[in-house]
Amino acid sequence: MVRPFRTLWVLALAATFPISLAAQDRGPVTNLPLPRFVSMKAAEGYARRGPSRTHRIDWIFRKRDTPLEITAEHGHWRRVRDRDGAGGWMHYSLLSGVRTVLVEQDMLQLHTNPDPKSLVVAQMELGVIARIDECRRDWCDLSVGGYGGWVAKSALWGVGPEETLD
């Protein structure tokens, strides 16, 4: 049950002590945005129950370049999750800032320009991992398997809907 008085008090408190949302959404270790996307640097990485090697391994990621989302930081550890929500705490040395995405649409067309009417260079199957070269508001320029081109951002996992990358 929400009490109007309590809600108004919180709003009044927030107006008295303004807090930057950007400051709240930063990692305490790196000061980088949270959540944010990274990729697997290693060919295999353990996701643990907690942020140390003494914690139990809950999940093993076995594919280099897999896009992951960092949701928390603690020392040299990052809490990550994959597209399906599986994950845990991984040592930062297993992760890379190189941006990759997972194709979420079968036979996704790779275009020469960020326009659905432009020439189709290739088609990608569901689950393909591609490297991001650039992202605009609605389109991302990807490279995969010797091909390069533009795809609709909405068909990808590993890049935020409002995120742009140069």
C-alpha positions in Angstrom: 0.0 0.0 0.0 1.4 3.4 -1.0 0.7 6.2 1.4 0.5 9.6 -0.3 2.2 11.4 2.6 5.2 9.2 2.4 5.4 9.7 -1.4 5.2 13.4 -1.0 7.8 13.4 1.7 10.2 11.4 -0.6 9.6 13.9 -3.4 10.2 16.9 -1.1 13.4 15.3 0.2 14.6 14.7 -3.4 13.9 18.3 -4.2 15.9 19.4 -1.2 18.8 17.2 -1.8 19.1 16.7 -5.6 20.9 13.5 -6.6 22.3 13.1 -10.1 20.9 10.0 -11.7 24.2 9.7 -13.5 26.1 9.5 -10.2 23.8 6.7 -9.0 24.3 4.7 -12.2 28.1 4.5 -12.0 30.2 1.6 -10.8 31.9 2.2 -7.5 35.2 0.8 -8.7 35.5 2.0 -12.3 33.1 4.9 -12.3 31.8 3.6 -15.6 28.0 3.4 -16.3 25.9 0.6 -14.9 24.6 -1.4 -16.5 26.9 -1.6 -19.4 27.9 -4.1 -22.1 31.2 -5.9 -22.5 32.3 -9.1 -24.1 34.2 -12.3 -23.1 37.9 -11.9 -23.6 38.7 -15.5 -22.7 37.5 -18.7 -24.4 36.1 -19.9 -21.1 35.0 -18.0 -18.0 33.5 -19.0 -14.7 30.6 -17.0 -13.3 30.6 -17.5 -9.5 28.0 -17.1 -6.8 29.9 -14.2 -5.2 32.9 -11.9 -5.9 35.8 -14.2 -5.0 37.4 -17.5 -6.1 36.1 -19.2 -2.9 32.5 -18.8 -4.1 30.8 -21.7 -6.0 30.8 -21.7 -9.8 27.2 -21.3 -11.0 27.8 -20.9 -14.7 30.6 -21.4 -17.3 30.7 -19.2 -20.4 32.5 -21.1 -23.2 32.5 -18.7 -26.2 35.0 -15.9 -26.7 33.3 -12.5 -27.7 30.0 -13.4 -26.1 28.3 -10.1 -25.2 27.6 -9.7 -21.5 25.9 -7.0 -19.4 27.7 -5.8 -16.2 25.2 -5.0 -13.5 27.5 -4.5 -10.5 31.2 -4.2 -9.4 33.1 -5.2 -6.4 36.9 -4.9 -6.4 38.3 -6.9 -9.4 34.9 -8.6 -9.8 32.0 -7.8 -12.1 28.5 -9.3 -11.8 27.5 -10.2 -15.4 24.5 -11.7 -17.1 23.9 -13.0 -20.6 20.9 -12.5 -22.9 19.0 -15.2 -21.0 19.8 -13.8 -17.6 22.4 -16.5 -16.7 25.5 -15.3 -15.0 27.2 -14.4 -11.8 30.4 -12.7 -10.6 33.4 -12.9 -13.0 37.0 -11.7 -12.6 37.5 -8.5 -14.7 40.5 -10.1 -16.5 38.1 -12.4 -18.4 36.2 -9.5 -19.8 36.9 -7.0 -22.7 35.6 -3.6 -23.5 35.3 -4.7 -27.2 31.7 -4.4 -28.0 29.9 -7.4 -29.6 26.2 -8.2 -30.1 24.0 -11.3 -30.3 21.7 -11.5 -33.3 18.1 -12.1 -32.0 16.4 -12.4 -35.4 16.8 -15.4 -37.7 18.1 -14.5 -41.2 18.8 -10.8 -40.2 19.8 -8.9 -43.3 23.1 -7.0 -43.3 22.6 -3.8 -45.5 25.2 -1.6 -47.2 23.6 1.5 -45.6 21.4 2.2 -42.6 18.3 1.9 -44.7 16.1 -1.1 -45.1 15.9 -0.5 -48.9 19.7 -0.6 -49.4 21.5 -3.6 -50.9 21.7 -6.7 -48.7 25.3 -7.9 -48.2 24.6 -11.0 -46.2 22.1 -12.7 -43.9 22.9 -13.7 -40.3 21.3 -16.6 -38.4 19.8 -16.3 -35.0 22.5 -16.4 -32.3 25.4 -15.1 -34.4 27.9 -12.9 -32.5 29.1 -9.8 -34.4 31.5 -7.0 -33.6 30.0 -3.5 -33.4 31.8 -0.9 -35.5 29.3 1.9 -35.0 25.8 2.4 -33.6 23.4 5.2 -34.4 19.9 5.8 -33.0 18.2 2.9 -34.8 21.0 1.1 -36.7 24.3 -0.5 -36.0 27.3 -1.1 -38.3 28.5 -4.7 -37.7 31.4 -6.9 -38.9 31.2 -10.7 -38.9 32.8 -13.4 -40.9 34.5 -11.0 -43.3 31.3 -9.1 -44.0 30.3 -5.7 -42.8 27.1 -3.8 -42.9 24.1 -2.2 -41.1 21.3 -3.8 -39.2 18.4 -2.6 -37.2 19.4 -2.1 -33.6 16.1 -3.6 -32.4 17.2 -7.1 -33.7 20.3 -7.2 -31.5 21.2 -7.9 -27.8 24.3 -6.2 -26.4 23.6 -2.6 -27.1 21.2 -0.3 -25.3 18.2 1.1 -27.2 19.3 4.7 -26.7 23.0 3.9 -26.9 25.2 5.4 -29.7 28.7 4.3 -30.4 31.4 5.8 -32.7 
